[in-house]
Every structure is written in structure tokens, then in C-alpha cells.
Amino acid sequence: MKVAIYGVWHVHAEGYTRKALEMGQVLGFYEKDDFLAEAFQKEVDIPRFSSAEELLNSDAEGVIVCSATSDHTEDIIKIANAGKHIFTEKVLALTEEECSEIEAAVKKNKVNFVISLFQKGIGSRIAVKNIADSGELGKINYLRFRNCHTGSTGDWLPAHFYNKEQCGGGAMIDLGAHGMYLTHWLLGLPINAKSVFTLSCEGGGALLKNTDKVEDNAVTVMEFPSGAIAINETGFCSSNSPTIFEVRGENGYVKMENNTIVKCTNATNGEIVQVPLSESVPSPLEQFLSSEIKEGYGITEAKALTRMMVMAYR
């Protein structure tokens, strides 16, 4: 597929571009901010479009959207109206209303739409879901996902990732998105949510960049119609913190810690046994570039993620 890159604001823009170069042809990129554009071209040697219109009028069949979250609605609608297929970084938009506007443009123009919910394709996450879906745990009553890094304490996140207007928040709306869409994957949409957000990193460049005081340490607790409770933990201030994904039910539990998975259920007679990893599936970007798109990465899931974030920040 011939693609173009719309915006290089997001930290994954370089990685996405390299993957697209590996799998196809990248015609160029558009970025309105000269500083971001110049920094990007030092890492990836591809042409820069002089305007959004030049990109939209190019021969690109698809567009990879890495602009600021606050710009997604305007940008993606333009791309859809130009008849180009869309791959976007999460979250889709900051409000449910904006998501609906994007959905209408995507459907009207009959273009492919893929959002980067990449952890749904990782074998360890698939293994946890398969056990939860199998009925072996009985009725599910608890889910927990923890995913943290050192973006603040290690001071490697770009300054604009602390811009509330562009991002919509801090750690939860960025890194916490993974826990949200994995929770939706297993439990559906919550009916209630409560959050605790703090600014944990003190001193150093990260705090100086974080002038909007967006959270770098966050937990959201969600209630579901079934009576299940889910806890989504995230942050930019935890070193050597394993990624944890656990699901518990009336008949036992399954727990992933990094790439090690164990379960203990009635079916195992209360014994803790190791669970093999499931086979991973191609990443959402690989699916998009090959036009072999699987269910679970579309506009419905994108809208659900934004709805859950709106509830978390409310």
C-alpha cells in the first residue's frame, strides 16, 4: 500500500513509518509544526508535504494518523473525505460526539478504518482472554490490568505529552488506554467509573514540562452490569514494574505477569499450573498495510475506548 504520514506528534510516528517502509511505500509526511518535522526528518529520511492539501491530493491510498489527539477529528474527517483509508493512533477523539462525527465520515466515504489497539493481538493477552471466555473461571467478577513506564521519572516523554489541551489528560488517556480497551474486550462497557489521579514525579525535567499538572500516576475502578469490577492501573513513574493482567471468577483465576501466565481453577483441582502463550496476530498496523483487517480494531472499539476515558476523567 502507498501511504502517507499525517502528523508526527505522537511518539510512535517513527516506528509506524519504519514499519510502513518495510511493508510498502511511504510517499511522505505532513506536520504543521516545524520543530517536530525537522526532528522527525533527522530520524526518517522521507519527503515532507508542504501542506495537508498536498498530502490529501497525493497518490497515497492510506494515511497513518499521528497528529495530536485534539486534532484527530478535523484531520481524520479530511482524510476520509479524500477517500483514503485510515490508520490512527489511540485514542480516537476526546469526546463521544467527535467520535460519532468521525464514524459518519468513515461510513459515508466507505474507507477502511483501523485503530492501534495493538495489545489485543499479543499472544499472552489472547491466552488470558481465551481462558476467561472458556467458562473455566465461572462467572467473572474481577479484572485487573497494570501497565506503567518511566516516561516522567526517566524524563523521556516529549514535552507535548504533558499538554492537557492536546492530549486530554495524562497517563490514563495515554498509556492507560491499553487497560481500557483490554477491559472492554473482556467485559464490555462499564456503567460506572471512579478514578484517582496524582502527580507523583517531583523535580527534574518531567515536572518542568508538566505545566498543566496532568497526572502521571493513575487508577480507574469500573463497575459492570454483571457485577464485575475492573481496575486499570497506569503511570509514567514506575521502574521495573511488570505488566499484569489478571481475571478472576467464581471458579478460579488466570494471571499474566509479563509473558508468564498461570491459572488456578476448579478444573486444575486448585493447583497452580502454567498456561502456554497463544499465537500472536499481526499488529493493527500490519493488518492495515496488508488490507487483511481482523475484527476488534474498528470504529466500534474506538468509540468504546473514548467513552471509557470520558467516564474515567469525569
Protein Blocks (a to p, Z undefined) as FASTA:
>chain_A
ZZddehjkbmklmmmmmmmmmmmccfbdcdfblklmmmmmmmpccdddfbfklmmmmmbf
bdcdfbdfklmmmmmmmmmmnopacdddddfblbfklmmmmmmmmmmnopacddddfklm
pmklmmmmmmmmnomnopafbdcdddddfklmnopacfklmcmklnopaflmmmmmmmmm
mmmmmnopafbdcdddddfbggjjklmmmmnopafbdcdddddfkopacdddddjkbghi
acddddddfkbccddehjaccdddfklnopacddddddddddfklmmmnopacehiamkl
mmmmmmmmmmmmZZ
